[in-house]
């Protein structure tokens, strides 16, 4: 799914921090360009976070951290309040991925 596709409640979201990834779920639609996401619970089921082979069981977490995102003119989903010019975290709507780069 592309970053400009329309989000729906229950849809997966991946937060991208350089090479690391964190899984979220869309929990609220505030408008056509604004959503609320919530951090999923990711449990390492095989592999090792000190190696590239990582497999996670990802489940919604009703107590997970919530973030409000907005779709910017650049086509990026960013957390409300983050600068468009140099975001430290970007979000991709449509899939969930959990990954921690062992090189950092």
Order of alpha helices (4+ residues) and beta strands (2+ residues): beta-beta-beta-beta-beta-beta-beta-beta
